[in-house]
Amino acid sequence: MVTVLSAAFPLHVVTDGDDRRPALLLLNPLGTTLSFWEPLIERLTEHNWVIRFDIRGHGRSVGEVAAYEISDLADDAVSVLDALEVPRAHVFGASMGGLVAAELAAHHPNRVDRLVLASTGLQLGPDFWWHETIARAQVGGLSSVADHIEKVFFSDEWRAAFPEARRAAREMFIATPVDAYVAGARAILNADLRQAAPMIRAATLLIGGADDPVLRHHPSSDLLDAIPDSEAVQVGGARHRVLLEQPALLTDVVCGFLTDPDGR
């Protein structure tokens, strides 16, 4: 465990695997801790030294959360790499973490080798949805929006088949401090990758759920068109948390992409 104090916010960092292997930086979705990645970690560490951290106000990255933008989280990621003396890493982000990963690749291209973006579009969700969710969370806490979030994030089939994983995801979400969630939601509301995406030069893999409501208004195909060197994998029947719905399948896909000597 490492606490990075060189960032604007003290960040709780964990590494897994052999540090002689290529570095892989994981960037979390909003409303999760670094344990979000647990179903994927064992496979990812077969080929990589995996770095993950709790974003501002989440998990063990505790403190008062002021307003920030996605670019600030990209700067946090750079601070983590600097603290661990990692000049360059593969970067894998999901949802808000995907926005951060794309921002990192666009504006710090020398720090990013290959890029994986899961459940990510040029923007995430319609503005009115974020305004409504923020307002409800501020009044009733995250438990007041948990049912709706769960239906958006997971398919009915997955929720019925995996009750323990469903419960764990819900508990992680509800445990997020309201101020940290609201700050992140507002950063997502302000995020727009239309200028940044064409600047990305890293070979990029996009992963999405075919039934993801968050990307209905800004489909991942727009991001695919915007990033020059990109390809996409779509999972039928999956929603926004596609990585948790199909962890084994998608970890194999990601590992294949990261280890392919031809970059594909």
Backbone as numpy.savetxt, mean C-alpha at the origin, in Angstrom:
# Nx Ny Nz CAx CAy CAz Cx Cy Cz
13.94 -4.70 15.11 13.10 -3.50 15.11 13.97 -2.26 15.11
13.53 -1.28 14.34 14.24 -0.01 14.24 13.22 1.11 14.33
13.53 2.17 15.05 12.73 3.39 15.00 13.52 4.44 14.25
12.96 4.92 13.15 13.65 5.89 12.31 13.26 7.29 12.78
14.22 8.02 13.31 13.98 9.36 13.82 14.37 10.44 12.83
14.96 10.06 11.70 15.36 11.05 10.71 14.18 11.50 9.86
13.07 10.75 9.92 11.86 11.13 9.20 11.15 12.25 9.95
10.15 12.86 9.30 9.38 13.92 9.94 8.53 13.37 11.08
8.30 12.07 11.08 7.49 11.40 12.09 8.25 10.15 12.51
8.35 9.84 13.81 9.08 8.64 14.23 8.39 7.38 13.72
9.11 6.57 12.97 8.53 5.43 12.26 9.05 4.11 12.81
8.14 3.20 13.07 8.48 1.87 13.54 8.74 0.97 12.34
9.95 0.42 12.26 10.40 -0.33 11.09 10.77 -1.76 11.50
10.40 -2.73 10.68 10.77 -4.13 10.90 11.37 -4.66 9.60
12.41 -5.48 9.71 12.98 -6.14 8.55 12.87 -7.65 8.71
12.76 -8.34 7.58 12.64 -9.80 7.58 13.55 -10.36 6.50
14.18 -11.51 6.80 14.99 -12.18 5.80 16.45 -11.80 5.88
17.16 -12.15 4.83 18.61 -12.02 4.74 18.97 -10.70 4.09
19.72 -9.84 4.82 20.03 -8.52 4.28 21.06 -8.56 3.15
21.54 -9.74 2.78 22.41 -9.86 1.61 21.61 -10.00 0.32
20.32 -10.20 0.45 19.45 -10.32 -0.72 18.95 -8.95 -1.15
18.39 -8.85 -2.36 17.86 -7.56 -2.80 16.80 -7.02 -1.84
16.86 -5.73 -1.57 15.91 -5.10 -0.65 14.55 -4.93 -1.32
13.51 -5.17 -0.54 12.12 -4.98 -0.99 11.40 -4.17 0.08
10.98 -2.97 -0.28 10.28 -2.08 0.63 8.77 -2.24 0.42
8.04 -2.51 1.51 6.59 -2.66 1.46 5.92 -1.41 2.04
4.88 -0.93 1.36 4.18 0.28 1.78 2.71 -0.03 2.00
2.24 0.22 3.21 0.95 -0.27 3.69 -0.24 0.54 3.17
-1.41 -0.08 3.15 -2.65 0.67 2.94 -3.01 1.50 4.17
-3.87 2.48 3.97 -4.43 3.24 5.08 -5.22 2.31 5.99
-5.16 2.56 7.30 -5.95 1.78 8.24 -5.38 0.41 8.53
-4.10 0.21 8.23 -3.44 -1.06 8.53 -2.10 -0.80 9.19
-1.54 -1.83 9.80 -0.18 -1.79 10.30 0.69 -2.64 9.40
1.96 -2.73 9.73 2.87 -3.54 8.92 2.50 -5.03 8.94
1.67 -5.44 9.89 1.23 -6.84 9.91 0.27 -7.17 8.77
-0.19 -6.17 8.06 -0.99 -6.40 6.85 -0.32 -7.40 5.92
1.02 -7.38 5.89 1.78 -8.17 4.93 2.07 -9.59 5.39
1.65 -9.96 6.58 2.02 -11.27 7.13 1.70 -12.45 6.20
0.55 -12.48 5.51 0.28 -13.63 4.64 1.24 -13.76 3.47
2.02 -12.71 3.17 2.92 -12.73 2.03 4.39 -12.84 2.43
4.70 -12.60 3.70 6.09 -12.41 4.12 6.96 -13.64 3.87
6.49 -14.80 4.25 7.33 -16.00 4.13 7.82 -16.19 2.70
6.95 -16.05 1.75 7.33 -16.23 0.34 8.22 -15.08 -0.14
7.90 -13.85 0.26 8.69 -12.71 -0.20 10.13 -12.76 0.30
10.33 -13.31 1.50 11.69 -13.35 2.05 12.55 -14.46 1.45
11.98 -15.31 0.62 12.79 -16.33 -0.05 13.81 -15.70 -0.99
13.50 -14.54 -1.54 14.38 -13.90 -2.51 14.79 -12.48 -2.12
14.19 -11.93 -1.05 14.40 -10.53 -0.73 14.63 -10.29 0.76
15.33 -9.20 1.05 15.37 -8.65 2.39 14.21 -7.67 2.48
13.21 -7.99 3.26 11.95 -7.25 3.26 11.95 -6.20 4.35
11.60 -4.98 3.98 11.53 -3.84 4.87 10.09 -3.34 4.90
9.55 -3.18 6.09 8.18 -2.65 6.21 8.11 -1.76 7.44
7.18 -0.82 7.42 7.06 0.09 8.57 5.62 0.56 8.72
5.29 0.94 9.94 3.98 1.52 10.23 3.99 2.98 9.78
2.98 3.35 8.98 2.90 4.74 8.54 2.47 5.64 9.69
2.54 6.92 9.47 2.30 7.91 10.52 1.01 7.63 11.30
1.16 7.50 12.62 0.01 7.35 13.49 -0.57 5.96 13.55
-0.03 5.01 12.79 -0.54 3.65 12.77 0.39 2.73 13.56
-0.18 1.67 14.14 0.63 0.67 14.82 1.52 1.29 15.88
2.84 1.04 15.75 3.80 1.56 16.73 4.46 2.86 16.28
4.04 3.41 15.16 4.51 4.74 14.76 3.56 5.76 15.39
3.74 5.97 16.69 2.77 6.73 17.46 3.17 8.20 17.56
2.15 9.03 17.73 2.37 10.46 17.86 1.20 11.22 17.29
1.18 12.52 17.52 0.12 13.38 16.99 0.32 13.55 15.49
-0.70 13.29 14.72 -0.59 13.32 13.26 -1.14 14.63 12.71
-0.26 15.43 12.12 -0.69 16.64 11.43 -1.05 16.31 9.99
-1.67 17.26 9.30 -2.02 17.06 7.90 -0.77 16.80 7.07
-0.87 15.92 6.10 0.25 15.62 5.21 -0.27 15.25 3.84
0.66 15.13 2.88 0.33 14.72 1.52 1.04 13.40 1.23
0.67 12.78 0.12 1.30 11.52 -0.27 2.80 11.71 -0.47
3.22 12.86 -0.94 4.65 13.12 -1.13 5.40 13.07 0.20
4.74 13.45 1.30 5.38 13.37 2.62 5.63 11.91 3.01
4.70 11.03 2.67 4.90 9.61 2.95 6.01 9.03 2.08
6.14 9.53 0.86 7.26 9.10 0.02 8.58 9.54 0.64
8.61 10.72 1.22 9.82 11.18 1.92 10.10 10.30 3.14
9.04 9.87 3.84 9.24 8.94 4.96 9.90 7.66 4.47
9.45 7.16 3.32 10.03 5.93 2.77 11.51 6.12 2.46
11.87 7.27 1.91 13.27 7.56 1.64 14.07 7.58 2.94
13.50 8.15 3.99 14.18 8.20 5.29 14.43 6.79 5.83
13.48 5.89 5.62 13.66 4.51 6.06 14.80 3.85 5.29
14.81 4.03 3.98 15.90 3.46 3.17 17.25 4.05 3.59
17.28 5.35 3.84 18.53 5.99 4.26 19.00 5.44 5.61
18.07 5.27 6.54 18.45 4.79 7.87 19.02 3.38 7.82
18.53 2.58 6.89 19.00 1.20 6.75 20.15 1.09 5.74
20.59 2.24 5.22 21.70 2.31 4.26 21.41 1.47 3.02
20.19 1.61 2.51 19.76 0.92 1.30 19.71 1.94 0.17
20.63 1.88 -0.77 20.63 2.87 -1.85 19.49 2.70 -2.84
19.02 1.45 -3.01 18.03 1.16 -4.05 17.27 -0.10 -3.64
15.96 -0.12 -3.89 15.14 -1.26 -3.48 14.01 -1.48 -4.47
13.53 -2.72 -4.55 12.22 -2.96 -5.13 11.20 -2.33 -4.19
10.10 -1.84 -4.74 9.08 -1.19 -3.91 7.71 -1.78 -4.27
6.96 -2.16 -3.24 5.67 -2.82 -3.40 4.68 -2.11 -2.49
3.71 -1.43 -3.08 2.73 -0.69 -2.30 1.32 -1.13 -2.63
0.43 -1.05 -1.64 -0.96 -1.43 -1.82 -1.88 -0.28 -1.43
-2.85 0.03 -2.28 -3.84 1.07 -2.04 -3.13 2.41 -1.78
-3.30 3.03 -0.62 -2.55 4.26 -0.37 -1.06 4.03 -0.49
-0.59 2.85 -0.05 0.83 2.52 -0.22 1.24 2.48 -1.68
0.30 2.14 -2.57 0.60 2.18 -3.99 0.77 3.60 -4.50
-0.06 4.51 -4.00 0.12 5.93 -4.34 1.49 6.42 -3.89
1.89 6.02 -2.68 3.19 6.43 -2.14 4.32 5.82 -2.98
4.18 4.55 -3.33 5.21 3.88 -4.13 5.38 4.54 -5.49
4.26 4.90 -6.11 4.32 5.58 -7.41 4.98 6.95 -7.29
4.64 7.67 -6.24 5.26 8.98 -5.99 6.77 8.82 -5.78
7.15 7.80 -5.04 8.56 7.53 -4.79 9.29 7.22 -6.08
8.70 6.38 -6.92 9.34 5.99 -8.18 9.44 7.17 -9.15
8.44 8.05 -9.12 8.45 9.19 -10.04 9.47 10.25 -9.64
9.59 10.51 -8.34 10.40 11.64 -7.88 11.73 11.23 -7.26
11.92 9.95 -7.01 13.20 9.43 -6.52 13.58 8.20 -7.34
13.70 8.35 -8.66 13.87 7.16 -9.52 15.12 6.36 -9.25
16.15 7.01 -8.70 17.39 6.29 -8.41 17.27 5.37 -7.21
16.17 5.49 -6.44 15.98 4.66 -5.25 15.12 3.42 -5.52
14.50 3.35 -6.71 13.53 2.29 -7.00 14.02 1.41 -8.13
14.10 0.11 -7.87 14.45 -0.85 -8.90 13.18 -1.25 -9.66
12.49 -2.29 -9.21 11.21 -2.65 -9.81 10.07 -2.24 -8.88
8.91 -2.02 -9.47 7.79 -1.41 -8.76 6.56 -2.30 -8.90
5.89 -2.55 -7.78 4.63 -3.30 -7.78 3.57 -2.43 -7.11
2.47 -2.21 -7.82 1.37 -1.40 -7.31 0.11 -2.25 -7.27
-0.42 -2.48 -6.09 -1.64 -3.27 -5.92 -2.80 -2.36 -5.53
-3.95 -2.58 -6.14 -5.17 -1.83 -5.81 -4.92 -0.32 -5.88
-4.29 0.08 -6.97 -3.87 1.48 -7.13 -4.34 2.00 -8.49
-4.82 3.22 -8.51 -5.18 3.91 -9.75 -4.59 5.29 -9.75
-4.88 6.05 -10.79 -4.41 7.44 -10.82 -4.98 8.23 -9.64
-6.17 7.85 -9.21 -6.77 8.34 -7.97 -7.48 7.16 -7.33
-7.83 7.30 -6.05 -8.53 6.23 -5.34 -9.92 6.70 -4.93
-10.93 6.14 -5.56 -12.29 6.39 -5.15 -12.80 7.77 -5.52
-14.11 7.93 -5.60 -14.69 9.26 -5.87 -14.56 10.16 -4.64
-14.46 11.45 -4.87 -14.28 12.40 -3.77 -15.41 12.32 -2.75
-16.65 12.19 -3.21 -17.77 12.22 -2.28 -17.69 11.06 -1.28
-17.17 9.91 -1.72 -17.04 8.77 -0.83 -16.08 9.08 0.32
-14.97 9.73 0.00 -14.00 10.08 1.03 -14.56 11.13 1.98
-15.25 12.14 1.42 -15.85 13.17 2.29 -16.84 12.54 3.27
-17.69 11.64 2.78 -18.67 10.99 3.64 -18.00 10.11 4.70
-16.98 9.35 4.29 -16.29 8.46 5.23 -15.56 9.24 6.30
-14.89 10.31 5.92 -14.19 11.16 6.89 -15.18 11.74 7.91
-16.31 12.26 7.42 -17.30 12.88 8.31 -17.86 11.85 9.30
-18.17 10.66 8.82 -18.72 9.62 9.70 -17.69 9.16 10.72
-16.44 9.00 10.29 -15.39 8.55 11.20 -15.13 9.58 12.30
-15.18 10.86 11.96 -14.93 11.89 12.96 -16.02 11.94 14.03
-17.23 11.56 13.65 -18.34 11.59 14.61 -18.42 10.29 15.41
-18.35 9.16 14.71 -18.62 7.88 15.36 -17.43 6.96 15.51
-16.23 7.40 15.11 -15.06 6.54 15.17 -15.05 5.55 14.02
-14.00 4.79 13.91 -13.86 3.89 12.77 -14.82 2.70 12.85
-15.28 2.37 14.04 -16.26 1.29 14.14 -17.55 1.64 13.41
-17.84 2.93 13.27 -19.08 3.36 12.61 -19.02 3.18 11.10
-17.82 3.05 10.54 -17.69 2.86 9.09 -17.14 1.48 8.74
-16.89 0.66 9.75 -16.22 -0.62 9.52 -17.03 -1.56 8.63
-18.34 -1.63 8.83 -19.16 -2.53 8.01 -19.10 -2.13 6.55
-19.22 -0.85 6.27 -19.18 -0.38 4.88 -17.81 -0.61 4.26
-16.76 -0.30 4.99 -15.40 -0.51 4.49 -15.17 -1.98 4.17
-15.64 -2.85 5.04 -15.44 -4.28 4.83 -16.10 -4.75 3.55
-17.29 -4.27 3.26 -18.01 -4.67 2.05 -17.32 -4.14 0.79
-16.73 -2.96 0.91 -15.99 -2.40 -0.23 -14.69 -3.15 -0.46
-14.04 -3.54 0.62 -12.69 -4.11 0.52 -12.67 -5.60 0.21
-13.69 -6.34 0.63 -13.66 -7.80 0.49 -14.92 -8.32 -0.18
-14.77 -9.35 -0.99 -15.92 -9.98 -1.62 -16.75 -10.73 -0.58
-18.03 -10.92 -0.88 -18.90 -11.68 0.02 -18.37 -13.10 0.20
-17.86 -13.68 -0.87 -17.37 -15.05 -0.83 -16.17 -15.17 0.11
-15.26 -14.22 0.04 -14.07 -14.27 0.91 -14.47 -14.08 2.36
-15.36 -13.16 2.64 -15.76 -12.90 4.02 -16.43 -14.13 4.64
-17.17 -14.87 3.82 -17.82 -16.07 4.34 -16.83 -17.21 4.55
-15.84 -17.30 3.66 -14.91 -18.43 3.69 -13.79 -18.26 4.71
-13.44 -17.02 5.07 -12.29 -16.78 5.93 -12.67 -15.87 7.10
-13.49 -16.36 8.02 -13.97 -15.50 9.11 -12.85 -14.99 10.03
-11.82 -15.80 10.27 -10.75 -15.36 11.16 -9.93 -14.24 10.53
-9.60 -14.38 9.24 -8.87 -13.32 8.54 -9.72 -12.06 8.44
-11.02 -12.26 8.22 -11.95 -11.12 8.18 -11.94 -10.37 9.51
-12.01 -11.11 10.60 -12.03 -10.50 11.93 -10.72 -9.77 12.21
-9.59 -10.36 11.83 -8.29 -9.72 12.06 -8.18 -8.41 11.28
-8.64 -8.40 10.02 -8.58 -7.19 9.21 -9.46 -6.09 9.81
-10.62 -6.49 10.29 -11.53 -5.53 10.90 -10.94 -4.94 12.18
-10.37 -5.79 13.02 -9.79 -5.32 14.28 -8.62 -4.37 14.02
-7.79 -4.68 13.01 -6.68 -3.81 12.67 -7.19 -2.43 12.25
-8.25 -2.43 11.44 -8.83 -1.17 10.97 -9.39 -0.35 12.13
-10.19 -0.98 12.98 -10.84 -0.26 14.07 -9.82 0.27 15.08
-8.68 -0.42 15.21 -7.64 0.02 16.16 -6.88 1.26 15.69
-7.06 1.64 14.45 -6.37 2.83 13.93 -6.91 4.09 14.59
-6.06 4.96 15.14 -6.55 6.22 15.71 -7.30 7.04 14.66
-8.39 7.66 15.06 -9.21 8.41 14.11 -8.42 9.52 13.44
-7.58 10.24 14.20 -6.83 11.34 13.59 -5.86 10.85 12.53
-5.26 9.68 12.75 -4.34 9.12 11.77 -5.09 8.68 10.52
-6.26 8.08 10.70 -7.05 7.66 9.55 -7.53 8.88 8.74
-8.02 9.88 9.41 -8.54 11.06 8.72 -7.43 11.78 7.96
-6.25 11.89 8.57 -5.13 12.54 7.88 -4.77 11.77 6.62
-4.75 10.44 6.71 -4.45 9.63 5.53 -5.54 9.71 4.49
-6.79 9.70 4.92 -7.91 9.80 3.98 -7.87 11.12 3.22
-7.53 12.19 3.91 -7.43 13.49 3.24 -6.25 13.52 2.27
-5.17 12.85 2.61 -4.04 12.77 1.69 -4.44 12.01 0.43
-5.20 10.92 0.58 -5.69 10.18 -0.58 -6.64 11.05 -1.40
-7.50 11.79 -0.73 -8.44 12.68 -1.42 -7.72 13.70 -2.28
-6.56 14.15 -1.82 -5.78 15.15 -2.57 -4.83 14.53 -3.59
-4.70 13.21 -3.59 -3.70 12.55 -4.44 -4.19 12.43 -5.87
-3.27 12.60 -6.80 -3.57 12.48 -8.23 -2.26 12.15 -8.94
-2.18 10.97 -9.53 -0.94 10.51 -10.15 -0.85 10.84 -11.64
-1.74 11.66 -12.15 -1.74 11.90 -13.60 -0.45 12.55 -14.09
0.17 13.37 -13.27 1.46 13.96 -13.67 2.62 13.05 -13.31
2.53 12.35 -12.19 3.66 11.54 -11.73 3.82 10.25 -12.53
2.72 9.60 -12.88 2.80 8.28 -13.49 3.64 8.24 -14.77
3.52 9.19 -15.69 4.36 9.13 -16.89 5.85 9.32 -16.62
6.19 9.80 -15.41 7.60 10.01 -15.05 8.25 8.72 -14.53
7.45 7.69 -14.27 7.98 6.46 -13.69 8.75 5.68 -14.75
9.98 5.35 -14.46 10.83 4.60 -15.40 11.08 3.17 -14.95
10.71 2.85 -13.74 10.88 1.48 -13.24 9.93 0.53 -13.95
10.39 -0.69 -14.22 9.48 -1.73 -14.69 8.42 -1.94 -13.62
7.14 -1.92 -14.01 6.05 -1.85 -13.05 5.03 -2.96 -13.29
4.63 -3.60 -12.20 3.56 -4.60 -12.22 2.37 -4.03 -11.47
1.20 -4.02 -12.12 -0.04 -3.58 -11.49 -0.88 -4.80 -11.16
-1.41 -4.83 -9.94 -2.26 -5.93 -9.48 -3.60 -5.34 -9.04
-4.69 -5.92 -9.51 -5.99 -5.40 -9.13 -7.05 -6.47 -9.03
-8.09 -6.16 -8.26 -9.27 -7.01 -8.21 -10.25 -6.56 -9.26
-10.80 -7.49 -10.00 -11.70 -7.14 -11.09 -12.97 -6.45 -10.60
-13.34 -6.68 -9.33 -14.56 -6.08 -8.78 -14.25 -5.03 -7.72
-13.15 -4.33 -7.86 -12.72 -3.34 -6.88 -13.55 -2.06 -7.02
-14.45 -1.76 -6.06 -15.26 -0.54 -6.18 -14.46 0.74 -6.05
-13.31 0.68 -5.36 -12.51 1.88 -5.15 -11.95 2.40 -6.48
-11.72 1.49 -7.42 -11.13 1.88 -8.70 -12.17 1.96 -9.82
-13.44 1.93 -9.46 -14.48 1.97 -10.48 -14.45 3.27 -11.27
-14.14 4.38 -10.59 -14.12 5.68 -11.25 -12.76 6.01 -11.87
-11.72 5.34 -11.39 -10.36 5.57 -11.91 -9.70 4.21 -12.12
-10.07 3.50 -13.16 -9.61 2.11 -13.34 -8.10 2.01 -13.48
-7.58 0.85 -13.04 -6.13 0.65 -13.11 -5.63 0.65 -14.55
-6.52 0.43 -15.52 -6.10 0.48 -16.92 -5.59 1.87 -17.29
-6.12 2.92 -16.65 -5.61 4.27 -16.91 -4.18 4.41 -16.40
-3.89 3.80 -15.27 -2.53 3.82 -14.73 -1.60 2.99 -15.62
-2.11 1.87 -16.11 -1.33 1.04 -17.03 -0.94 1.83 -18.28
-1.86 2.60 -18.80 -1.58 3.41 -19.99 -0.59 4.53 -19.69
-0.59 5.02 -18.45 0.24 6.18 -18.10 1.68 5.82 -17.80
1.93 4.63 -17.26 3.30 4.23 -16.90 3.95 3.57 -18.10
5.07 4.08 -18.59 5.64 3.59 -19.86 5.96 2.10 -19.89
6.56 1.57 -18.83 7.01 0.17 -18.82 6.20 -0.58 -17.76
4.98 -0.97 -18.12 4.10 -1.57 -17.13 3.30 -2.72 -17.72
2.87 -3.60 -16.84 1.99 -4.71 -17.18 1.04 -4.92 -16.03
-0.05 -5.67 -16.25 -1.08 -5.79 -15.23 -1.56 -7.22 -15.08
-1.94 -7.54 -13.84 -2.59 -8.80 -13.51 -3.88 -8.45 -12.78
-4.98 -9.02 -13.24 -6.28 -8.76 -12.62 -6.87 -10.07 -12.12
-7.43 -10.03 -10.91 -7.97 -11.23 -10.27 -9.50 -11.16 -10.28
-10.11 -12.09 -10.98 -11.56 -12.11 -11.09 -12.22 -12.32 -9.74
-13.30 -11.57 -9.48 -14.07 -11.72 -8.26 -13.51 -11.04 -7.04
-12.29 -10.54 -7.12 -11.64 -9.93 -5.95 -11.96 -8.44 -5.87
-11.88 -7.91 -4.67 -12.16 -6.49 -4.44 -10.87 -5.74 -4.07
-11.00 -4.72 -3.23 -9.88 -3.81 -3.02 -8.72 -4.45 -2.28
-8.99 -5.36 -1.35 -7.92 -6.03 -0.63 -7.56 -7.34 -1.34
-7.31 -7.23 -2.62 -7.02 -8.40 -3.44 -5.83 -9.18 -2.90
-4.86 -8.52 -2.29 -3.68 -9.22 -1.77 -4.04 -10.16 -0.62
-5.04 -9.79 0.17 -5.47 -10.66 1.26 -6.43 -11.74 0.76
-7.15 -11.46 -0.30 -8.06 -12.46 -0.84 -7.30 -13.58 -1.56
-6.19 -13.24 -2.20 -5.41 -14.23 -2.96 -3.92 -14.10 -2.66
-3.50 -14.25 -1.41 -2.08 -14.00 -1.07 -1.11 -14.97 -1.73
-1.42 -16.27 -1.76 -0.47 -17.24 -2.32 -0.30 -17.02 -3.81
-1.39 -16.88 -4.51 -1.33 -16.67 -5.96 -0.55 -15.41 -6.31
-0.87 -14.32 -5.63 -0.26 -13.05 -5.99 1.18 -12.92 -5.52
1.53 -13.58 -4.42 2.93 -13.57 -4.00 3.79 -14.29 -5.03
3.30 -15.38 -5.58 4.03 -16.07 -6.66 4.21 -15.16 -7.86
3.16 -14.43 -8.21 3.23 -13.50 -9.35 4.27 -12.41 -9.08
4.24 -11.84 -7.87 5.18 -10.77 -7.53 6.61 -11.28 -7.52
6.83 -12.44 -6.91 8.19 -12.98 -6.85 8.72 -13.28 -8.25
7.85 -13.79 -9.12 8.27 -14.02 -10.49 8.66 -12.74 -11.20
7.89 -11.69 -10.97 8.20 -10.39 -11.59 9.51 -9.82 -11.07
9.75 -9.92 -9.77 10.94 -9.31 -9.18 12.21 -10.07 -9.51
12.10 -11.37 -9.78 13.30 -12.17 -10.01 13.57 -12.45 -11.47
12.66 -12.06 -12.36 12.85 -12.30 -13.79 14.05 -11.50 -14.28
15.09 -12.17 -14.79 16.30 -11.44 -15.21 16.06 -10.49 -16.39
14.98 -10.72 -17.13 14.66 -9.85 -18.27 13.77 -8.68 -17.86
13.45 -8.59 -16.55 12.63 -7.49 -16.09 11.15 -7.72 -16.25
10.78 -8.92 -16.63 9.37 -9.26 -16.83 9.05 -10.55 -16.09
